[in-house]
Amino acid sequence: MENYNKTDCLALTIRKEHRLIVINKAVKKTITISLKTVFAAICLTLLNVFV
């Protein structure tokens, strides 16, 4: 019974870490896309001002 509890605990730990990695990647990708969008909007605004 003790071996089963250790295996179960290890599986939950790995699952938790995997979820954190997925969330971290999603947040980084969202920030990257947002920054690119803001940069593109600024560039287009500047182009419209000078053209």
Backbone torsions as a table, in degrees:
resi	resn	phi	psi	omega
1	MET	NA	-36.4	-178.6
2	GLU	-65.7	-39.9	178.8
3	ASN	-62.0	-40.1	179.5
4	TYR	-62.7	-41.6	179.9
5	ASN	-64.8	-39.6	178.8
6	LYS	-65.2	-42.8	179.3
7	THR	-63.8	-43.0	179.7
8	ASP	-62.7	-42.5	-179.9
9	CYS	-64.8	-42.1	178.8
10	LEU	-62.9	-42.0	178.7
11	ALA	-63.3	-40.3	178.6
12	LEU	-66.9	-37.2	178.6
13	THR	-65.0	-45.6	179.0
14	ILE	-62.8	-41.4	179.4
15	ARG	-62.5	-41.8	179.6
16	LYS	-64.3	-45.5	179.7
17	GLU	-63.2	-39.9	178.7
18	HIS	-62.1	-43.1	177.9
19	ARG	-62.0	-41.6	179.5
20	LEU	-63.9	-38.7	178.7
21	ILE	-65.2	-43.5	-179.9
22	VAL	-63.3	-44.0	179.2
23	ILE	-63.9	-42.4	179.8
24	ASN	-61.4	-44.2	178.4
25	LYS	-63.5	-40.6	-179.9
26	ALA	-64.3	-41.9	179.6
27	VAL	-65.3	-45.0	179.4
28	LYS	-61.8	-41.6	-179.5
29	LYS	-66.2	-40.5	179.1
30	THR	-62.8	-44.0	179.1
31	ILE	-63.6	-42.5	179.9
32	THR	-61.7	-46.9	180.0
33	ILE	-64.1	-39.8	179.2
34	SER	-63.4	-44.6	179.6
35	LEU	-64.2	-40.1	177.6
36	LYS	-63.7	-40.0	179.4
37	THR	-64.5	-44.7	178.6
38	VAL	-62.7	-43.6	179.7
39	PHE	-62.3	-42.7	178.4
40	ALA	-64.6	-39.4	178.9
41	ALA	-64.8	-41.0	177.9
42	ILE	-64.5	-43.7	179.0
43	CYS	-61.6	-45.2	179.7
44	LEU	-64.6	-38.3	177.6
45	THR	-63.7	-44.7	178.5
46	LEU	-63.7	-40.1	177.9
47	LEU	-63.2	-41.1	-179.7
48	ASN	-67.1	-31.4	179.4
49	VAL	-69.2	-41.4	-174.7
50	PHE	-89.1	-12.0	-178.3
51	VAL	-104.1	NA	NA
